[in-house]
Every structure is written in structure tokens, then in C-alpha cells.
Amino acid sequence: MKKGTLSMVSSDFKAPAFICNDGAKAQYEQQELALIRRERIARSGIPTRFLKADLGSCDLRIQSYAATFDPHSSHSLFLRGDVGVGKTYSAAAILLAVAGTCPVRFASMGDILREVKATFANQGNESEVVKKYSGVSLLAVDDLGKEKPTAWALDVLFTIIDKRYSNNKTTIFTCQYSGAELYERLASEGDRETAHAIVSRLQEGQYIVLEGEDRRRPQLIG
């Protein structure tokens, strides 16, 4: 300031400070987490029918699994049961419950096989399919064994499962069949050693059998 120039700023002036309110900060962080969760669910592939699957209505073992889920350690789950007992519902409920902690993806075995076949028909590269399903933190594969894969598709399926297994990625499988029955279905049109390797890797996770009436039957014949 030049000599003789009057200052228009009071000597008592203090620059305004941004007040950090803990409550407001916590609310903002909660909103951010909620947005991330919604975006993950939107990209997850969970069928519309199961987007409101409620963990609280699931078997207590399912609730316990979700409550102790750790995205940084592998704790795969094999859900076995007859048609209509809630396997798919339970898998979707788990994904919805933990989507706030990590990316999740849902796909039926048929979805995966169709994507693999599409790359073959278009002379594409199955590596993108493998990357899509092997890299996500938590993957749910619905109806494992329902569709019988060709030998080539079985190899791709094994690659996905093996990569997840080797990198400690958690996978949830739903299936109607016992281990022996699943092996026979996978091996029927593919390599038996590959089928055995897949089933072997499934045995290291938690195994839950869901029982009960077919929830869909009354709607059809009632």
C-alpha cells in the first residue's frame, strides 16, 4: 500500500472459515455411499424380479453369511436346493446387502454360456467374457449345471472359476444338483477332467442346502 493511502479493511477483519460440521460430513458420506451402491446394483445384472430381495426374509444361514462377508477374503458359497425354494432370491439378497462394500455381478450359467457362444459365432475373443466375470469382487452364478456346456464353453467356464479361485474372489453358486450329479452334467459334452476340476473348487466353499415347498407352484395351479 502506498504511503498516505487509507486502508478500507478493518484491522479486525478475519477471512471467513469453512465450518466442518461432523453431522453434515457424515450425511454427505452416507449419500455418496448410497449413490455408489445404487450404481453398482444398476450394473450388477440382478434380474428385476429380485431387485427387492429382502435378506431379512432369508434362511438364517444366508443372513449370517452376508453379515460376515469380507470383500478382501474368499468365502464362496454353494446353495443347493430343488426348484422354487429360494436359491436365486437368496443369492440376490446377499448381493444387494453387500453392494455398498464392493462391486457385485449376477449371471445365470446360461447367460455366461450365451456370451461365450456369441464370441465364437462372431469370431471374437472370449477374454473379454473371462475378464467381465473373473474380475468382479463378488459374483453370483445362478443355475449352475442347468445347461450343459460344450467342451469349449466348459473350458471358458473353468477359466473364470479358476481365476476367481486363484485370486481369492468370492463366488456364490446356486444349483439343483449334488456334486456327483453336477459333475456328470458338466462332463456330458465336455472334458471330464475339466468338469472334475470345477466341482473340486466348489467344494472348498460353504455348502447350504435350502429345503421347502416350491414357492411358485401355488401361483400356477392354485
PAKOL-41284 format. One line per 2 residues: number of its first residue (from 1); for each residue x, z, y of N, C-alpha, C, CB. Coordinates in nm, 2 decimals. Atoms other than C-alpha are relative to their C-alpha. Glycine has a CB too. Layout:
BEGIN
NUM) X,Z,Y,X,Z,Y,X,Z,Y,X,Z,Y; ...
//
This chain:
BEGIN
1) 0.09,0.00,-0.12,0.00,0.00,0.00,0.09,0.00,0.12,-0.10,0.12,0.00; -0.08,0.01,-0.12,0.14,-0.09,0.34,-0.03,0.13,0.09,-0.04,-0.12,0.08
3) 0.01,-0.11,-0.09,0.21,0.18,0.59,-0.11,-0.01,0.10,0.13,0.03,0.07; 0.11,0.00,-0.09,-0.09,0.27,0.80,-0.13,-0.05,-0.05,0.04,-0.09,0.12
5) 0.12,0.05,0.06,-0.34,0.12,0.56,-0.07,0.12,-0.07,0.03,-0.10,-0.11; 0.08,-0.11,0.05,-0.62,0.36,0.47,-0.04,-0.03,-0.14,-0.12,0.03,0.09
7) 0.04,0.02,0.14,-0.69,0.41,0.10,-0.15,0.03,-0.01,0.07,0.10,-0.09; 0.15,-0.01,0.01,-1.06,0.36,0.01,-0.03,0.08,-0.13,-0.06,-0.13,-0.01
9) 0.02,-0.07,0.13,-1.01,0.55,-0.32,0.03,0.15,0.02,0.09,-0.05,-0.11; -0.02,-0.14,-0.02,-1.05,0.93,-0.31,0.11,0.05,-0.10,-0.13,0.07,-0.03
11) -0.10,-0.06,0.08,-0.77,1.14,-0.44,-0.05,0.07,-0.12,0.09,0.09,0.08; 0.07,-0.07,0.11,-1.02,1.30,-0.67,-0.05,-0.10,-0.11,-0.11,0.09,0.05
13) 0.06,0.10,0.09,-1.11,0.97,-0.84,0.07,0.00,-0.14,0.02,-0.14,0.06; -0.04,0.01,0.14,-1.08,0.95,-1.22,-0.06,-0.12,-0.07,-0.03,0.13,-0.08
15) 0.06,0.12,0.07,-1.12,0.64,-1.43,-0.10,0.05,-0.11,0.11,-0.08,-0.07; 0.10,-0.04,0.10,-1.43,0.65,-1.65,0.05,0.00,-0.14,-0.12,-0.09,0.01
17) -0.04,-0.01,0.14,-1.37,0.76,-2.00,-0.11,-0.04,-0.10,0.05,0.14,-0.04; 0.09,0.03,0.11,-1.54,0.62,-2.31,-0.02,0.12,-0.08,0.04,-0.12,-0.08
19) 0.03,-0.12,0.08,-1.71,0.91,-2.48,-0.03,-0.04,-0.14,-0.12,0.08,0.06; 0.02,0.03,0.14,-1.68,0.90,-2.85,-0.09,0.11,-0.06,0.14,-0.01,-0.08
21) 0.09,-0.09,0.06,-1.98,1.07,-3.00,0.00,-0.01,-0.15,-0.15,-0.02,0.06; -0.02,0.00,0.15,-1.93,1.17,-3.36,-0.13,-0.05,-0.07,0.03,0.13,-0.05
23) 0.12,0.04,0.06,-2.30,1.12,-3.43,-0.03,-0.15,0.01,-0.12,0.08,0.06; 0.02,0.15,-0.02,-2.32,0.77,-3.28,0.10,-0.08,-0.08,0.03,-0.03,0.15
25) -0.10,0.07,0.09,-2.00,0.67,-3.46,-0.04,0.00,-0.14,0.14,0.07,0.01; 0.05,-0.01,0.14,-2.14,0.79,-3.79,-0.12,-0.10,-0.02,-0.04,0.14,-0.04
27) 0.12,0.09,0.02,-2.46,0.60,-3.73,0.04,-0.15,0.00,-0.10,0.02,0.12; -0.05,0.14,0.00,-2.27,0.28,-3.64,0.07,-0.04,-0.13,0.10,-0.01,0.11
29) -0.07,0.03,0.13,-2.06,0.31,-3.96,-0.10,-0.02,-0.11,0.10,0.11,-0.03; 0.10,0.01,0.10,-2.37,0.36,-4.16,-0.07,-0.14,0.01,-0.11,0.11,0.01
31) 0.07,0.13,-0.02,-2.53,0.05,-4.01,0.09,-0.12,-0.05,-0.03,-0.02,0.15; -0.10,0.10,0.05,-2.21,-0.15,-4.08,0.00,-0.01,-0.16,0.14,0.03,0.05
33) 0.00,0.00,0.15,-2.21,-0.04,-4.45,-0.13,-0.05,-0.05,0.02,0.15,-0.04; 0.13,0.05,0.05,-2.58,-0.12,-4.48,0.00,-0.15,0.01,-0.12,0.06,0.08
35) -0.01,0.14,-0.01,-2.51,-0.47,-4.35,0.08,-0.06,-0.10,0.05,-0.04,0.14; -0.09,0.05,0.11,-2.22,-0.52,-4.59,-0.08,0.00,-0.13,0.12,0.08,-0.01
37) 0.07,-0.02,0.13,-2.44,-0.40,-4.88,-0.11,-0.12,-0.01,-0.07,0.13,-0.01; 0.10,0.10,0.00,-2.72,-0.64,-4.78,0.06,-0.14,-0.02,-0.08,-0.01,0.13
39) -0.07,0.13,0.02,-2.48,-0.94,-4.76,0.05,-0.01,-0.14,0.12,-0.01,0.10; -0.05,0.00,0.14,-2.33,-0.85,-5.10,-0.12,-0.03,-0.09,0.07,0.13,-0.04
41) 0.11,0.02,0.09,-2.67,-0.83,-5.26,-0.06,-0.15,0.02,-0.11,0.10,0.04; 0.04,0.14,-0.02,-2.77,-1.17,-5.10,0.08,-0.10,-0.07,-0.01,-0.03,0.15
43) -0.09,0.09,0.07,-2.47,-1.33,-5.26,0.01,0.03,-0.14,0.14,0.00,0.07; -0.03,-0.05,0.14,-2.49,-1.15,-5.59,-0.06,-0.08,-0.11,-0.05,0.14,-0.01
45) 0.06,0.08,0.11,-2.72,-1.38,-5.78,-0.11,0.08,-0.08,0.10,-0.05,-0.10; 0.11,-0.08,0.07,-2.96,-1.09,-5.88,-0.13,-0.07,0.02,0.00,0.14,0.06
47) 0.12,0.07,-0.01,-3.29,-1.26,-5.96,-0.10,0.08,0.09,-0.07,-0.01,-0.14; 0.10,-0.06,-0.10,-3.57,-1.20,-5.70,-0.08,0.11,-0.07,-0.09,-0.11,0.06
49) 0.09,-0.09,0.07,-3.78,-1.02,-5.96,0.06,0.14,-0.01,-0.03,-0.05,-0.14; -0.06,-0.12,0.02,-3.52,-0.75,-5.99,0.07,0.06,0.13,0.11,-0.01,-0.11
51) -0.07,-0.05,-0.12,-3.41,-0.70,-5.63,-0.05,0.14,0.05,-0.03,-0.10,0.12; 0.04,-0.14,-0.04,-3.61,-0.38,-5.60,0.01,0.09,-0.12,-0.15,-0.01,0.04
53) -0.02,-0.08,0.12,-3.50,-0.24,-5.94,0.05,0.14,0.05,0.11,-0.06,-0.09; -0.02,-0.14,-0.05,-3.50,0.14,-5.89,0.08,0.08,-0.11,-0.13,0.07,0.03
55) -0.08,-0.07,0.09,-3.22,0.33,-6.05,-0.07,0.13,-0.05,0.14,0.04,0.06; 0.06,-0.13,0.03,-3.43,0.65,-6.05,-0.10,-0.02,-0.11,-0.07,0.05,0.12
57) 0.09,0.02,0.11,-3.67,0.49,-6.30,0.06,-0.04,-0.13,-0.11,-0.10,0.04; -0.07,0.04,0.11,-3.40,0.40,-6.54,0.03,0.12,-0.09,0.13,-0.07,0.04
59) -0.05,-0.10,0.09,-3.27,0.59,-6.85,0.10,0.09,0.07,0.05,-0.07,-0.13; -0.10,-0.10,-0.06,-3.07,0.90,-6.75,0.14,-0.04,-0.03,-0.03,0.14,-0.05
61) -0.13,0.04,0.03,-2.77,0.75,-6.92,0.05,-0.11,0.10,0.02,-0.05,-0.14; -0.03,0.10,-0.10,-2.79,0.45,-6.68,0.03,0.06,0.13,-0.12,-0.10,0.01
63) -0.02,-0.07,-0.13,-2.82,0.68,-6.38,0.13,0.07,0.00,-0.12,0.10,0.02; -0.13,-0.07,0.01,-2.52,0.88,-6.50,0.12,-0.11,0.02,0.02,0.07,-0.13
65) -0.10,0.11,-0.01,-2.32,0.55,-6.54,0.02,-0.04,0.15,-0.04,-0.12,-0.09; -0.01,0.05,-0.13,-2.40,0.44,-6.19,0.06,0.11,0.09,-0.14,-0.04,0.06
67) -0.04,-0.12,-0.08,-2.33,0.79,-6.04,0.15,0.02,-0.01,-0.07,0.12,-0.04; -0.14,-0.02,0.03,-1.98,0.79,-6.19,0.08,-0.13,0.01,0.03,0.06,-0.13
69) -0.07,0.13,-0.01,-1.89,0.43,-6.12,0.11,0.00,0.10,-0.10,-0.11,0.04; -0.12,0.01,-0.09,-1.55,0.37,-5.97,0.05,-0.14,0.00,0.12,0.10,-0.05
71) -0.04,0.14,0.00,-1.47,0.02,-5.85,0.15,-0.02,-0.02,-0.03,-0.05,0.14; -0.14,0.01,0.02,-1.10,0.09,-5.89,0.05,0.02,-0.14,0.08,0.09,0.09
73) -0.03,-0.02,0.14,-1.11,0.16,-6.26,-0.10,-0.07,-0.09,0.01,0.15,-0.04; 0.09,0.07,0.09,-1.26,-0.03,-6.56,-0.08,0.10,-0.08,0.09,-0.09,-0.09
75) 0.09,-0.08,0.08,-1.56,0.13,-6.72,-0.12,-0.09,-0.04,-0.05,0.13,0.07; 0.10,0.10,0.03,-1.75,-0.16,-6.88,-0.12,0.06,-0.08,0.06,-0.11,-0.08
77) 0.12,-0.05,0.06,-2.10,-0.12,-7.02,-0.07,-0.10,-0.09,-0.10,0.06,0.10; 0.07,0.09,0.09,-2.28,-0.28,-7.32,-0.14,0.06,-0.02,0.08,-0.02,-0.14
79) 0.14,-0.04,0.01,-2.66,-0.25,-7.30,-0.06,-0.08,-0.11,-0.07,-0.01,0.13; 0.07,0.07,0.11,-2.83,-0.34,-7.63,-0.14,0.05,-0.01,0.08,0.03,-0.13
81) 0.14,-0.04,0.02,-3.20,-0.34,-7.70,-0.09,-0.13,-0.02,-0.05,0.07,0.12; 0.10,0.11,0.03,-3.50,-0.55,-7.80,-0.05,-0.06,0.13,-0.11,0.05,-0.09
83) 0.06,0.07,-0.11,-3.68,-0.79,-7.57,-0.09,0.10,0.08,-0.07,-0.13,-0.04; 0.10,-0.07,-0.08,-3.86,-0.62,-7.28,0.02,0.15,0.02,-0.13,-0.02,-0.05
85) -0.02,-0.14,-0.01,-3.71,-0.27,-7.30,0.07,0.04,0.13,0.09,0.05,-0.12; -0.06,-0.03,-0.13,-3.54,-0.29,-6.95,0.14,-0.02,0.01,-0.04,0.14,0.03
87) -0.14,0.02,-0.01,-3.19,-0.41,-7.01,0.04,-0.07,0.13,0.05,-0.09,-0.12; -0.03,0.08,-0.12,-3.19,-0.67,-6.73,-0.03,0.09,0.13,-0.08,-0.13,0.01
89) 0.04,-0.09,-0.11,-3.37,-0.42,-6.50,0.10,0.10,0.03,-0.14,0.06,-0.03; -0.10,-0.11,-0.01,-3.12,-0.15,-6.57,0.13,-0.06,0.06,0.03,0.06,-0.14
91) -0.12,0.06,-0.05,-2.82,-0.39,-6.51,-0.01,-0.02,0.15,0.03,-0.12,-0.07; 0.02,0.03,-0.15,-2.97,-0.50,-6.17,-0.01,0.13,0.08,-0.13,-0.08,0.01
93) 0.00,-0.13,-0.07,-3.04,-0.14,-6.07,0.13,0.06,0.02,-0.09,0.10,-0.08; -0.14,-0.05,-0.01,-2.68,-0.05,-6.13,0.07,-0.08,0.11,0.08,-0.01,-0.13
95) -0.06,0.08,-0.10,-2.56,-0.34,-5.92,-0.05,0.03,0.14,-0.02,-0.15,-0.03; 0.06,-0.03,-0.13,-2.80,-0.26,-5.64,0.05,0.14,0.05,-0.15,0.01,0.00
97) -0.04,-0.14,-0.03,-2.69,0.11,-5.65,0.15,0.01,0.05,-0.02,0.09,-0.12; -0.14,-0.01,-0.03,-2.32,0.04,-5.62,0.05,-0.11,0.10,0.09,-0.01,-0.12
99) -0.04,0.11,-0.09,-2.32,-0.27,-5.39,0.06,0.04,0.13,-0.12,-0.09,0.02; -0.06,-0.06,-0.12,-2.23,-0.05,-5.10,0.15,0.03,-0.01,-0.07,0.12,0.05
101) -0.14,-0.03,0.02,-1.89,0.02,-5.26,0.09,-0.11,-0.04,0.01,0.11,-0.11; -0.08,0.12,0.04,-1.78,-0.32,-5.39,-0.09,-0.12,-0.02,0.07,0.04,-0.13
103) 0.07,0.12,0.03,-1.88,-0.68,-5.44,-0.05,-0.01,-0.14,0.09,-0.13,0.03; 0.06,0.01,0.13,-2.12,-0.75,-5.73,-0.05,-0.14,-0.02,-0.11,0.11,-0.01
105) 0.06,0.13,0.04,-2.24,-1.05,-5.92,-0.08,0.01,-0.13,0.11,-0.11,-0.01; 0.09,0.00,0.12,-2.52,-1.11,-6.17,-0.01,-0.15,-0.04,-0.14,0.06,0.04
107) 0.03,0.13,0.05,-2.55,-1.41,-6.40,-0.04,0.02,-0.15,0.13,-0.09,0.01; 0.03,0.00,0.15,-2.71,-1.48,-6.74,0.11,-0.08,-0.07,-0.14,-0.06,-0.02
109) -0.10,0.08,0.08,-2.49,-1.62,-7.01,-0.03,-0.15,0.01,0.00,0.04,-0.15; 0.05,0.14,-0.01,-2.70,-1.94,-6.98,0.05,-0.05,0.14,-0.15,-0.01,-0.01
111) -0.05,0.05,-0.13,-2.61,-1.96,-6.61,0.15,-0.04,0.00,-0.02,0.11,0.11; -0.14,0.03,0.00,-2.24,-1.94,-6.68,0.03,-0.12,-0.09,0.07,0.12,-0.06
113) -0.02,0.11,0.09,-2.26,-2.19,-6.97,-0.04,-0.13,0.07,-0.07,0.01,-0.13; 0.04,0.12,-0.07,-2.45,-2.44,-6.75,0.10,-0.04,0.11,-0.14,0.02,0.06
115) -0.10,0.03,-0.10,-2.19,-2.41,-6.48,0.13,-0.06,-0.07,0.04,0.12,0.08; -0.11,0.05,0.08,-1.92,-2.47,-6.74,-0.03,-0.15,-0.04,0.04,0.08,-0.12
117) 0.03,0.14,0.05,-2.10,-2.78,-6.88,-0.01,-0.09,0.12,-0.14,0.01,-0.06; 0.00,0.08,-0.12,-2.15,-2.91,-6.52,0.14,-0.05,0.03,-0.07,0.07,0.11
119) -0.13,0.04,-0.04,-1.78,-2.92,-6.46,0.05,-0.11,-0.11,0.10,0.12,0.00; -0.03,0.10,0.10,-1.74,-3.11,-6.79,-0.06,-0.13,0.02,-0.03,0.05,-0.14
121) 0.08,0.12,-0.02,-2.01,-3.36,-6.71,0.06,-0.08,0.12,-0.14,0.03,0.02; -0.05,0.06,-0.13,-1.86,-3.42,-6.36,0.15,-0.02,0.00,-0.04,0.08,0.11
123) -0.15,0.00,0.01,-1.50,-3.42,-6.49,0.07,0.09,0.10,0.05,-0.15,0.02; -0.06,-0.09,-0.09,-1.44,-3.12,-6.28,0.09,0.10,-0.06,-0.12,0.08,0.07
125) -0.09,-0.10,0.05,-1.22,-2.82,-6.32,-0.07,0.13,-0.02,0.12,0.02,0.10; 0.07,-0.12,0.03,-1.35,-2.51,-6.49,0.06,0.12,0.07,-0.01,0.02,-0.15
127) -0.07,-0.11,-0.06,-1.10,-2.30,-6.30,-0.08,0.07,0.11,0.13,-0.04,0.06; 0.09,-0.06,-0.11,-1.35,-2.25,-6.01,-0.10,0.09,-0.06,-0.06,-0.11,0.08
129) 0.10,-0.09,0.06,-1.61,-2.11,-6.25,0.07,0.12,-0.05,-0.06,-0.08,-0.12; -0.07,-0.12,0.04,-1.35,-1.88,-6.40,0.03,0.09,0.11,0.13,-0.04,-0.07
131) -0.04,-0.08,-0.12,-1.24,-1.76,-6.06,-0.13,0.07,0.06,0.06,-0.09,0.11; 0.12,-0.05,-0.05,-1.60,-1.71,-5.95,-0.04,0.13,-0.07,-0.11,-0.10,-0.01
133) 0.05,-0.11,0.09,-1.68,-1.47,-6.24,0.11,0.10,-0.04,-0.06,-0.05,-0.12; -0.11,-0.09,0.04,-1.34,-1.32,-6.31,0.05,0.09,0.11,0.12,-0.07,-0.06
135) -0.06,-0.07,-0.11,-1.25,-1.20,-5.96,-0.09,0.11,0.06,0.03,-0.10,0.10; 0.09,-0.09,-0.07,-1.56,-1.01,-5.85,0.02,0.14,-0.06,-0.15,-0.04,-0.02
137) -0.03,-0.13,0.05,-1.53,-0.63,-5.88,-0.09,0.05,-0.11,-0.02,0.10,0.12; 0.10,-0.04,0.11,-1.85,-0.57,-6.09,-0.08,-0.12,-0.03,-0.09,0.11,0.05
139) 0.08,0.12,0.05,-2.01,-0.85,-6.30,-0.10,0.05,-0.10,0.10,-0.11,-0.05; 0.10,-0.03,0.11,-2.33,-0.82,-6.50,-0.03,-0.14,-0.07,-0.13,0.06,0.06
141) 0.03,0.12,0.08,-2.37,-1.08,-6.78,-0.12,0.03,-0.08,0.12,-0.04,-0.09; 0.13,-0.03,0.06,-2.73,-1.09,-6.89,-0.02,-0.09,-0.12,-0.11,-0.02,0.10
143) 0.04,0.07,0.12,-2.85,-1.20,-7.24,0.12,-0.06,-0.07,-0.10,-0.11,0.03; -0.12,0.05,0.07,-2.50,-1.24,-7.39,-0.04,-0.03,-0.15,0.11,0.11,0.00
145) 0.03,0.05,0.13,-2.54,-1.44,-7.71,-0.13,-0.07,-0.02,0.01,0.11,-0.09; 0.13,0.06,0.01,-2.88,-1.57,-7.64,0.01,-0.15,-0.02,-0.09,0.03,0.12
147) -0.03,0.14,0.01,-2.75,-1.92,-7.60,0.14,-0.02,-0.07,0.00,-0.08,0.14; -0.12,0.02,0.07,-2.49,-2.05,-7.84,0.09,-0.10,0.07,-0.03,-0.05,-0.15
149) -0.09,0.09,-0.08,-2.19,-2.19,-7.66,0.08,-0.10,-0.09,0.11,0.09,0.07; -0.09,0.10,0.07,-1.99,-2.50,-7.76,0.14,0.07,-0.01,0.00,-0.14,0.07
151) -0.13,-0.06,0.02,-1.63,-2.44,-7.87,0.07,0.00,0.14,0.08,-0.09,-0.09; -0.06,0.00,-0.13,-1.51,-2.54,-7.52,-0.05,0.10,0.09,-0.01,-0.14,0.06
153) 0.06,-0.10,-0.08,-1.76,-2.32,-7.34,0.04,0.14,-0.04,-0.15,-0.02,0.00; -0.04,-0.13,0.05,-1.67,-2.03,-7.56,0.14,0.03,0.05,0.00,0.00,-0.16
155) -0.14,-0.02,-0.05,-1.30,-2.07,-7.46,-0.01,0.04,0.15,0.08,-0.13,-0.01; 0.01,-0.04,-0.14,-1.40,-2.05,-7.09,-0.06,0.14,0.01,-0.09,-0.11,0.08
157) 0.07,-0.13,-0.01,-1.63,-1.75,-7.15,0.11,0.10,-0.04,-0.11,0.01,-0.10; -0.11,-0.09,0.04,-1.33,-1.58,-7.33,0.10,0.02,0.11,0.07,-0.05,-0.13
159) -0.10,-0.01,-0.11,-1.10,-1.66,-7.04,-0.06,0.09,0.11,0.02,-0.14,0.06; 0.06,-0.09,-0.11,-1.35,-1.49,-6.79,0.01,0.14,-0.05,-0.14,-0.05,0.02
161) 0.00,-0.14,0.05,-1.39,-1.18,-7.01,0.14,0.05,-0.01,-0.07,0.00,-0.14; -0.13,-0.05,0.02,-1.02,-1.16,-7.09,0.07,0.03,0.13,0.09,-0.11,-0.08
163) -0.06,-0.03,-0.14,-0.91,-1.19,-6.72,-0.06,0.13,0.05,-0.03,-0.12,0.09; 0.06,-0.12,-0.05,-1.16,-0.92,-6.63,0.06,0.12,-0.08,-0.15,0.00,-0.01
165) -0.05,-0.11,0.09,-1.04,-0.70,-6.92,0.15,0.03,0.04,0.00,-0.04,-0.15; -0.14,-0.01,-0.03,-0.67,-0.76,-6.83,0.02,0.06,0.14,0.07,-0.13,-0.01
167) -0.01,-0.04,-0.14,-0.73,-0.68,-6.46,-0.08,0.12,0.03,-0.03,-0.11,0.09; 0.08,-0.12,-0.02,-0.94,-0.37,-6.52,-0.12,-0.02,0.09,0.09,0.11,0.06
169) 0.12,0.02,-0.07,-1.25,-0.52,-6.38,-0.12,0.04,-0.09,-0.02,-0.16,0.04; 0.11,-0.05,0.08,-1.58,-0.36,-6.49,-0.11,-0.11,-0.02,-0.06,0.12,0.07
171) 0.11,0.10,0.03,-1.84,-0.58,-6.66,-0.11,0.07,-0.08,0.06,-0.11,-0.09; 0.12,-0.05,0.07,-2.19,-0.50,-6.77,-0.06,-0.11,-0.08,-0.11,0.06,0.10
173) 0.06,0.10,0.09,-2.33,-0.69,-7.07,-0.14,0.05,-0.04,0.09,-0.03,-0.12; 0.12,-0.03,0.07,-2.69,-0.70,-7.18,-0.02,-0.09,-0.12,-0.13,-0.01,0.10
175) 0.00,0.08,0.13,-2.76,-0.82,-7.54,-0.11,0.06,-0.09,0.14,0.01,-0.06; 0.10,-0.04,0.10,-3.02,-0.82,-7.81,0.06,0.03,-0.13,-0.11,-0.11,-0.01
177) -0.06,0.00,0.13,-2.77,-0.82,-8.09,0.10,0.10,-0.02,0.06,-0.14,-0.02; -0.11,-0.09,0.03,-2.54,-0.59,-8.27,0.13,-0.08,0.01,-0.02,0.06,-0.15
179) -0.13,0.06,-0.01,-2.17,-0.66,-8.26,0.02,-0.11,-0.11,0.11,0.10,-0.02; -0.01,0.10,0.11,-2.18,-0.84,-8.60,-0.09,-0.12,0.02,-0.04,0.06,-0.14
181) 0.09,0.11,-0.03,-2.48,-1.05,-8.50,0.05,-0.08,0.12,-0.15,0.06,0.03; -0.05,0.07,-0.11,-2.33,-1.14,-8.17,0.12,-0.08,-0.04,0.05,0.10,0.11
183) -0.11,0.08,0.05,-2.01,-1.25,-8.34,-0.04,-0.12,-0.07,0.09,0.09,-0.10; 0.05,0.12,0.07,-2.20,-1.48,-8.57,-0.06,-0.11,0.09,-0.10,0.04,-0.11
185) 0.06,0.10,-0.10,-2.39,-1.64,-8.28,0.11,-0.07,0.08,-0.10,0.07,0.09; -0.10,0.06,-0.08,-2.08,-1.69,-8.07,0.09,-0.10,-0.09,0.09,0.11,0.06
187) -0.09,0.08,0.09,-1.88,-1.83,-8.37,-0.07,-0.12,-0.07,0.05,0.09,-0.11; 0.08,0.10,0.08,-2.16,-2.06,-8.50,0.04,-0.14,0.04,-0.15,0.02,0.03
189) -0.04,0.14,-0.04,-2.04,-2.36,-8.29,0.14,0.01,0.07,-0.10,-0.05,0.10; -0.13,-0.01,-0.06,-1.70,-2.23,-8.17,0.10,0.06,-0.09,-0.01,0.09,0.13
191) -0.11,-0.06,0.08,-1.38,-2.08,-8.29,-0.02,0.14,-0.03,0.14,-0.02,0.08; 0.03,-0.13,0.04,-1.42,-1.77,-8.49,0.10,0.11,0.05,0.00,0.01,-0.16
193) -0.10,-0.09,-0.05,-1.10,-1.61,-8.37,-0.03,0.03,0.15,0.14,-0.06,-0.01; 0.04,-0.03,-0.14,-1.22,-1.65,-8.01,-0.12,0.09,0.01,-0.02,-0.14,0.07
195) 0.12,-0.08,0.00,-1.56,-1.51,-8.09,0.04,0.15,-0.03,-0.10,-0.05,-0.11; -0.05,-0.13,0.04,-1.38,-1.21,-8.26,0.07,0.07,0.12,0.09,-0.01,-0.12
197) -0.07,-0.06,-0.12,-1.16,-1.16,-7.95,-0.10,0.05,0.11,0.10,-0.10,0.06; 0.10,-0.04,-0.10,-1.46,-1.15,-7.72,-0.07,0.13,-0.04,-0.11,-0.11,0.02
199) 0.07,-0.11,0.05,-1.65,-0.90,-7.94,0.09,0.13,0.00,-0.06,-0.02,-0.14; -0.09,-0.11,0.00,-1.34,-0.68,-7.97,0.02,0.06,0.13,0.14,-0.06,-0.05
201) -0.02,-0.05,-0.13,-1.30,-0.65,-7.60,-0.13,0.08,0.05,0.03,-0.11,0.10; 0.13,-0.06,-0.04,-1.67,-0.55,-7.56,0.00,0.14,-0.06,-0.12,-0.08,-0.05
203) 0.01,-0.13,0.07,-1.61,-0.25,-7.80,0.06,0.11,0.07,0.05,-0.01,-0.14; -0.07,-0.11,-0.08,-1.39,-0.06,-7.55,-0.08,0.06,0.11,0.13,-0.06,0.05
205) 0.08,-0.06,-0.11,-1.67,0.00,-7.30,-0.10,0.10,-0.06,-0.07,-0.11,0.07; 0.11,-0.09,0.03,-1.96,0.24,-7.30,-0.12,-0.08,-0.07,-0.06,0.08,0.12
207) 0.11,0.07,0.08,-2.24,0.15,-7.55,-0.13,0.08,0.01,0.05,-0.02,-0.15; 0.13,-0.07,-0.02,-2.60,0.23,-7.47,-0.11,-0.09,-0.07,-0.04,0.02,0.15
209) 0.11,0.07,0.06,-2.90,0.13,-7.69,-0.13,0.05,0.07,-0.01,0.03,-0.15; 0.13,-0.03,-0.06,-3.23,0.11,-7.50,-0.11,-0.03,-0.10,-0.02,-0.08,0.13
211) 0.11,0.01,0.09,-3.54,0.16,-7.70,-0.14,0.01,0.07,0.00,0.11,-0.12; 0.14,-0.01,-0.06,-3.92,0.14,-7.64,-0.08,-0.12,-0.02,0.02,0.03,0.15
213) 0.09,0.11,0.01,-4.21,-0.09,-7.61,0.04,-0.11,0.09,-0.14,0.05,0.03; -0.02,0.12,-0.09,-4.19,-0.44,-7.47,-0.08,0.02,0.12,-0.03,-0.13,-0.08
215) 0.07,-0.02,-0.13,-4.28,-0.38,-7.11,-0.09,-0.12,0.04,0.09,0.04,0.11; 0.07,0.12,-0.04,-4.40,-0.74,-7.07,-0.12,-0.03,-0.09,0.09,-0.12,0.00
217) 0.10,0.04,0.10,-4.62,-0.76,-7.38,-0.15,0.03,0.05,0.02,0.08,-0.13; 0.14,-0.02,-0.04,-4.94,-0.59,-7.23,-0.05,-0.10,0.10,-0.01,0.14,0.06
219) 0.03,0.10,-0.10,-4.93,-0.84,-6.94,-0.05,-0.13,-0.06,0.11,-0.02,0.10; 0.02,0.13,0.07,-4.95,-1.13,-7.19,-0.13,0.01,-0.09,0.12,-0.04,-0.07
221) 0.11,-0.01,0.10,-5.20,-1.00,-7.44,-0.11,0.10,0.03,0.06,0.03,-0.14; 0.10,-0.11,-0.03,-5.38,-0.71,-7.27,-0.13,-0.05,0.04,0.06,0.08,0.11
//
